[in-house]
Amino acid sequence: MGANSSAITDLSENEYLKKLSGTESISENDPFWNQLLSFTFTTPTSSAESKVLEEATISICKSLIDNNPRTGNLGSLIKVFLGRTKELKISAECQDQLFIWQAHNALFIICCLLKVFICHMSEEELQLHFTYQENSPGTYETSTESEDLVEELLCCLIHLIVEVPLLDMTYSILLEAVTTFIILLSYQIFQKEIIRESVLHKYLMHGRCLPYTSRLVKTLLYNFIRQEKSPPPGSHIFQQQPDGGGLLYGLASGVATGLWTVFTLGGVASKPTPQQEQSSPLANQSLLLLLVLANLTDAPDSPNPYRQAITSFKNTQDSSALPSPNPHAFQINFNSLYTALYEQQKSDQATLLLYTLLHQNSNVRTYMLARTDMENLVLPILEILYHVEERNSHHVYMALIILLILTEDDGFNRSIHEVILKNITWYSERVLTEISLGSLLILVVIRTIQYNMTRTRDKYLHTNCLAALANMSAQFRSLHQYAAQRIISLFALLSKKHNKVLEQATQSLRGTLGSDDMPLPDYAQDLNVIEEVIRMMLEIINSCLTNSLHHNPNLVYALLYKRELFEQFRSHPSFQDIMQNIDLVIGFFTSKLEQAGADLSVERVLEVIKQGAVALPKDRLKKFPELKFKYVEEEQPEEFFIPYVWSLVFNFGVGLYWNPQDIQLFTMDSG
């Protein structure tokens, strides 16, 4: 990296930064601020670039931590920024790039400093640093001004995000405002326990920020929906004046691109992410902030207003929408939201937003279930599950729970069998030239169960997969022959596993009868789990046969082809009742096929099945309660969601870096 490398390390010796962090107090009106804030570079867009910057400036930050109690320079810098943001909206409308450029630079420096401060001190200590003012050496003094600078900065960031229009020249400062907001809430990442009360929570839930709740949520959602591309570097940035000065003046001479060159060099270890290829940092960062806010814990005396806003907004095109008693309610274009959600489903954070909206916002759920192009949303979810080996377990859970929520609706379960898909290229086990969305969904869920049986062996995953199949089973229609085969193949696999565990339990029992030293493996528990799953599979097959047998000749065919599988369960006490109907169907159609003669072709067998389905005496089939499962969030869902959301911020935040050794909230492999 040569000269560029030395330039970046020279930041710790930069005269302006040294003055800011030094022992001399700088008043808000000092010309120094104009000099400090007159630099031009492209801000970091990856954790690798941020790591380089942080390592180069850590000594400056620590020096400010030591000296700020006497100088109050952090407070002065924040007041300079607050002063400049008052006219930001007008500056954007008047195309005043210089003003916006300097305000962005001030916020960028504040964000870098806060990140280090938060990592090194408690929230109470940080609040004190905001209140320190100029004082004589050896003594500390805090400001007695009535306004709270932390709350003022937070309100200013919210105001900036919701008021300043999104243009090429404002893109960077809007992105920096969202990033700084995330940094201010990042205390959680350094704590093992979930933070339930804090100064920042108080400001967000009760303070001057509260009236902006719905506008903030709406703006962050629209930032996600718009997926506005980042402007090309230099296209909107006010260029440095020829008279010199500014942060980069001393270190960029001879290296025209200065920090920009160093920042865009690769090579520092960072997790490759879809966001490194994505073109909308603001959309990504806004979505992460939205998820962080939605998952803040409720205040002791009031619910989280950001979650309330997310769970109650309505469609702009819904003319029947009555005024809501919820003060945080607003309207948004559901069609645009739907499009953005299905286009962005490759990312964990978009899947988590979809889950949140489907689970908690009944207006969104009703709208989505009424769509006639549900395949646009369902196919990306199925693709996540299909590539289960490449996804983290949390992403797979979210995708699966989305399917479970959708299958709670009978209309959805009917309509997916009417949507015919052609050439599903990502499904590689078999060429699927034409298949219904319903049959594809069954194939992918069964594949997920089989993957789980051989690899992760997660009971939670099994339960949700089977619940989704069970919800759909009464509405199975025209199942593809491959889907029908896979249902019976899964049953065969379970049957084989059942026999194996039974055999192991018997041998283990015989071998250890006279021995007290060896603890017995818990085969009884294994057997119990497998029998629960087998029972569920039999109920799913039974539900289809009793409700829609005449619509599913391929399932009857697959059942008859492997009928010997079911014989061992006929007399099993756990399955006797559910086996009655399956036995009846197998016996009835076996008799019909025998009457039709020997050596029948596949086509002829299917024809006999279709004819027999009409003649089958339905009244002889025993009625069972309808199979219906509803997703319910576990108690204290924040114990799962808060670490998950912050792991997404850690892994996918644009231009964000934290030392992995400092992270307490989650383990490095949980994201």
N, C-alpha and C positions, 0 to 999 in steps of 0.2 A: 504493500500500500504506500510505501515511500513517503513522499512529501505530504500526501493526504493524511497518512496515519499520524505524522507528527503534528499536523494542523489540528486534528481532532483532540489530541492529548494536550495541546496548548490551551484548550478552553479553561483549564484550571488556573492558567496564568493570565487570562484575559483581564485587562485593567478595569473594564466596566463591571464585570462579574465580581472581581475582587473588592471593588469599592462597595457594591451592593451588600456583600457579605462581611465587610470589614467592620471596624470599630467606630467609623464616622457615621453620624446620623444624617440622613438625606431627607430634606423636607419635600412635601408633595409638589411644591412649585419650582423646585430646582431644575435648571436646564438639563441636568444629568439624565433625566428620564427620557427626553427626546433622543439623546445620544444612545442610551441603552437599548431603546426600542427600535432603532433604525437598522435592522439587519434583514437580510433576505436569504431564505433557504426553504427547501421542502421539508416539512416536518416528518418525523419517522412514520413509516406505514407498516412496520413489522416489529415483532418483539426483539429480533436481532439488532435492528437499527436503534431501538430504544435502549437496549443493553449497552451498546457502544456509547451513546450519549450519557447515560447515567454514570457509567464508570469514569467518563471523562470529567464529570461535574460533581462527583460525590464529595470531593474535598471542599468545594464552594458551598454546597448545601450544609455540610456539617459545620463549617465556619459560621454560616448564618444562624444555625441553631444555637451556637455558643454566644454570638454577639447580639442577636436580635432582642433579647431582654433589655439591653441597654440602648440600642439604636432605634428599635421599632421600625426597621426598614421593611419588614414583611408587610406590616400594616400600611405603610406609606405606599408600597407598590400596589397593594390591593385597592387603596383609595384612588391612586392614579388610574387604575383600570376602571373602577366604578365611575369615575368622572368622565372617562372617554366613552363609556357605553351609553351614556344618557342621550347622545345624539346619533347612535348607530343607525337607527331606522331611517332618519333623515339623510344620513351619509350615504346609505345604500340607494335611496331614491334619487339623490343628487350625484351619484357616481363618484363620491369622494373616496377614492381608493386609498389615499395616504392615511386618512383617519382610521379606516377599517384595518388597514395593514398594521398600524401601530397598536391598535386595541388587540388584534390577534396576537401580536408578539408579546404584549404584556400578559395576556391570558396563558400563552404557551409557557412563559417563564414561571408564572404562578403554579400552573399544573405540574411542571417538573419539580418545583420546590415542595409542593404539598405532598406529592407522592413519597418523597424521602422523609418529610416530617412525619407523615402518618405511619410510616414503617418504623420510626424510631421513638414515638411517644404516644401517650394515651390521648384520648379525645379531650380530656380536661386540660392537659398540657398544651395541646394545639390551640384550644380556645384562648388560653393565656397568651400564647404567641401572637394571636390576632389583636390583643388589647395592649401589648407593650408599646410604650412611646419613649421618645428621646429622654435620656436621663444622665446624670453625672456618673462617672465610672464607679463601679463597686456597689451601685444600688439599682434596684428594679422598681419600675413604677408602671402601673396599668392605667389605661385611659378611663376616665370617669364619664365619657360621653354616653348618652342614653342608648344610642343605637348599638346593636350587636353586629359586629363586622362579619361574623360567620354567617348569620342569617341574611345579612345584606348581600353577601357574595352569592349565597344560594338563590335568593330571590332574583338577583341580577342575571344569573345563569338561566333560570327558568324564563325570565322576561325576554332575554336575548333569543332563546330557542323558539319561543312562541311568536315574538313580534317581528324579528328581522326576516325579511323575505329571502328565500333561497335563490341566490344568483351565483354566477361564476365567482364574483369578487367576495361574496359572503360565505362561500362554501367552507373555507378553511376555519373561519371563526365559529361557525355553527358546529362544525365537527369538534373543534377544541372545547366548546362549551359543553357538549354532550360528554366528551371524554373527561373533562374536569369534574363534572357531576358524578360520573362513575368513580373517579379517584376519591372524591369526598366521602363516598359510601363504602370505600374499600376496607374500612376497619374490620369488617366481617371476615375478610380473607385471612387475617392474622389471629383469629380466635377459633378455638375448637368448638366452643359452645355457640349456639345461635344467639345473636344479640337481640334482646327483646325490648330494651329501653336504651335510648341514647339521646344526646343533645340534638343530633341531626334528625333523628326520627321525630323528635318533638317539634322541630321547625317545620318538617314536611307535613306532619299530621295536624298541627294546630296553628302554626304561626302565619306570618304574612304570605307564605307560599301557598297556603291552602286554597285561596280563591282561583288560583291558576291550574288546579288539578286537572280538570277535564280538558282544558286547552293544551296542557302539556302532553297528556296521553294521546289526544287527537293529533297533535303535531308529530309526535314520535311515530304513531301509526302511519301517518301520511308520508313521513320520511321513508319508512319501510316500503310502503306501497309504490312510491314514485321511483325508487331505485335509481336516483339521480347519479350520473357518473361524476367522478372527480374530475375537475377541470385539468387540462394538461399543465405541468409545472411551468411557471413563468408567464402563463397566458393572462393572468389577472393580478400579478403581484407588482406593486410599485417598485421600480428599480432604485437601487441605492444612489444617492447623490454623489457627484464626482468630488465633492469637497471632503470626502472621507468620513470617519467617525463610525460608530456602530459596533456591534458585537463582533462582526466578522472582519472588520477592517484590518486588524493586525494579523489575522491568521489566514486570510484568503488571498493576500497579495501573491501573485505568481501562481495561484491555484484558483482559476477563475470561478470554478463551480463550488469551491469551498466545502462546506458541510454537505451539500447535496451529493457530491461525488462519494464521500465517505459513507453517507447514509444508504446509498443505493448499491453498495458493494455487498455481495453475499458472503457466505462462508462461516458465519457465526451460527452455532447450532440452534435451530428453532424448529418447532413442529410444523411441517408443511401442512397448510390448511387450504380448504376451498377459498377462504377469504383472500389468500395471496393472489388468487387469480381473479377474484371478483372486482367489479369496477365501481362499486358504490360503498365506500367506507362509511359515509354518513348513514346510509340505510342500515348497515350492519351494526354500527355503534348505537344507533337509536333503538334498534330492536333489543340489544343487550341491556340498555338502560331501562327500557320498558319492562323487561322481565325482572330486573333487579327491583324496580319499584313495585311491581305487582306482587312480588313475593316477600316484601317487608312484612314483619309480623304486626298484628293489630296492636294498637296502643291499649293500655289497660282500660281506658274509658271510651274508646271509639274504634270502629273497624278501619282497616287500611283504606283511605279514600281512593288511592290509585287502583287498587283491586276493584273497588266499587265502580269506578269509571269504566274499567275494562269489561266488567261483567254486565253492564247495563246499557251500553250505547246501542243506538238503533240505526236502521238503514235510511239514508237520505231520500230514497225513492219510496219509502213507506208513507203514503199520504194519510193512512189511518192511525199513524202513531200518535197516541195521546200524550199530552205533556206529562213528564215523569216527576214523581215526588222526589226522586233522587237528585240532589243539587249537583251531582257530578255527571249527570247524563248528558249525552251529546249525540249527534248523528254523523255517520260516515258512509261513503259509497261502498256498499257491500260487494257490488260487482268487481270493482277495482281491488278490494281486499281479497276476494276469492281468487282472482287471477294471480295476485302477488304471492298468495299462500301456496298455490300449487306449483308456481314457477320456481319457488325458492326451497322446496321441500328437501333438497339434498343436505341442507344444513340442520344441525341439532336445534339451533335456536328458532328456526321457522317451524319445525315440527313441534317444539314446546309451545310456541304461540298458538298454533292450530289446536293442540290439546287443550290449552287454557280456555280458548274461545268456545270450543265445542262442549267442554265440560261445564263452563261457568256462565256463558252468555247464551241464554235461551233464544234470543233474537237471531244470533248468528247460526245457531244449530238448526233452527226452523228453516232459515233461508237456505242453508247448504243442503239440507235433506230434500228440499223442493227443487233443487237444480236438476236439469235434464242432462247435464254433462258431468255427472259425478265421477266418471272415469278419469277426468283430468286431475282430480284430487286423490282418488284411490290408487291409481297406478304408481305415482311416486312413493306412496306409503308402502305398497307391495314391494317395490324395488328396494326400499330400505331393508325390509324383512328378508328379501331374497339374498341380499348381500350381507347377511348377518355376521359372517366371519370378519368383514371389514369394518363393522360398526361397533361403537362402544355399547355396553349393555343398556345404559340409560336411554340411548336413542332408540334402540330396539323396543324397550318397554313402552316408550311414548307412542311409537308407531302402532304397536299392538293394542294399546289402550284406546287409541283413536278408532281403530277397527271395531273394538268391542263397543264403544259408544255408538258408532254408526249402526251396528247390527242390533241395537236395542229397538230400532225403528223397523216395523214390518214393511213399510213402503220401500225403504232402502233394500231390504232383503228380497223383495219381489223384483224391483227394477234392475238390480245388478245382473239378473239372468236374462234380461231383455237387451242388454248392451253387448253387441258382438264386436270383438276385437280381432284384428288381423296382424299376423307376424309380430309377435312379442319378441323382439331381438335379444333382450337381456335374459330371457329364460332359456338357459343353455342345455338343460337335461334332455329336452326333447323339442323338436320343431313344432311349434304351435301356429299353424297357418290360420286357423280360425277357432276362436274359443269365446265363450261368454265371460264377462267380467266376474260373474259369480263363481264359475268353475275355476277361473284363474286364482281368485281369492282363496278358494278351498285348497288348491294345489300349494300355494305359498304358505298358508297357515300350517298345513300338514308337514311341509318341508321344514318349517321352523320347529315343530314338535320333534321331528326325527333328529334334527341337528342338536336340539337340546338334550334328547335322550342319550346321544353318543358323546356329547362334549360337556356342556355346562351343567346339566342335570339340575336345573333350577325349577323348583315346584311352582313358584309364582308364575313363571313363563308358561308352563304347562297349563295351569289353571285358566289363564286368560285366553290362550289359544283355543282350548276346548270350549270355553264359555262362548267365544265368538262363533265357532262352528255350531254349537247347540242353539244359539239364537237364530241362526240361519236355517237350521235343518228342516223345519216345517215348511219352509218356502223354497227348498231346493227344486229347481226346474230344469229339465233337459240337460242334466249333468253331462259334461263331456266324458267320453269313455275313459280318458286318461285320469280325470278327476275321480271317477267312480272306482277305478282300479287302485288309485292311491289311498282312498278311504279304507278299502279292504286290505291293502298292503300294510297300512299302519296298524290295523287290527292284528294282522299276522305277526308283525314285529313285536307287538305288545304280548301276544300269546306266547311267542318264543321266549321272550324275556321272563314272563311269568313262570314258564316251565323250568327255566334255568335257575331262577332264584329259589323255586320250590325244591329243586334237586340239591342245590347248595345247602339249603337249610336242613334238609334231611340228612345229608352226609355229615354236615358239621355237628348235628345233634348226635349221630351215631359215634363219631370220632371222639367226642369230648365227654361222653357219658361218665367215664371213670376218672376224668381229669378236672382238678379244681384250679390249675394254674392259668389256663388260657381263657380270656374273656370271649364270650360268644359274639360274633358279628351280629348286628341287629337285622337279621334277615326278616324277622316278623314285620319290622317297620317298612322295609323295602317292599315286601309282599303286599302290605296294606296299601302303599302308594300305588303300586302297579294295578292292584285290583280296583282301586278308585278310578284310575284312568280307563281301564277296560270297561268298567261299568258305564262310564261317561260315553265311551265310544259306542257301546251297545245301545244306549239311550238315543244317541244321535242317529244311528242307523234306523232304530225303531221309529223315531219321530218322523223321519223321511218316509218310511214305508206306510205308516198309518195316515199321514197327511197328504202325500203327493206321490204315491207309488206309480200311478198311471202316467205321471210326467217324467219318470226316471227309469226307463227300460235298461239303460246302461248300468245302473246301480244293481238292479235285480240280476242282470247278466253276471256282473262281477261277484255278487253274493253266491250265485249258483256255482260258478266256476271254482270258488274256494270254500264250498259248503262244509268240507270236512273240518275246517278250522273251528267251527262253532260247536262241534259235537261234544268236546270236553267240558264246555261251560253249561250244557243243558241241565246237568244234575247238580251243578255247583250252587250251594245255598245262597251265595251273594248275587247270582245272576238268573236263577230259575224263573222269576216273574217276568223279567224283561226278555228272556229267551223265548217265551211262549209265542209271541207274534212273529219273531224271526223264523222260528221253527215252522210255524204255520205257512208262512210265505215260501220258504224253501220247499216244504212238502208239496204245497199246491202246484208250484211251477215245475218241480221235478216230475210230478205226475203228468202235467200237460206236455212236457217235452218227451216223455216216454211214449205217450199216445201218438206224438207226431212222427215217431220212427227214429231209426239210428242214423249216424253220420250226417247230422244236420250242419249246414253252413252257418257261419256267424249271422248272416242276414236272416236266415230262416229262424234261428233261435230267437233273435230280436223280434221277429214278426209274431212268433208264438207267445212271447212275453207280452207284447202289446195287446194281443187279442185276449190273453188270459187276465190281464189287468182289469179289463172291463167286467169279466165274469167272477172275479175274486169276491167272496162274500165278506164285505167290509164289517158287517155286524159281528163277525167272529173275532175280529181284532180287538184285543183288550185296550181300553182307553187308559192313558197315563196322563198325569198333569202336564200342561204345556211347558216345554223347556224354555225358560227365560232367565237370563242373568243380567244384572245391572251393575255397572261399575260404580263403586263407592270408594272415595279417597280414604286412605287409612287415617287413623287419629294422628294428630301432629304431623301433617304432610310437610310442614316447613323443614323437618329433620331430613327429608329427602330432597326437596326442591331447592332450598337455599344453597347447600353445597353444590348441587348440580348447576344452578345458574352461575355461580361464581367460578366453577370449573370451566364453563363456556366463555366467561369473560377472560379468564386466564389464557385459555387456548386460542380463542378466536377474536379477542379484542384487537382493533386496528392500532398498531403502534404502541401497544402496552406490554411492559415487561415487569415481572416481579421475580426476585430470586426464589427458585423453587424451595430452597431450604427454609425460607421464612414463612411458607404457607402452612397454616395449621388446620384450616377448615376441611380440607379434603386431601386424599392421597393423590399422587401424580398420575395414577392410572385410572382415576375415576372419571376423567373427562374424555 
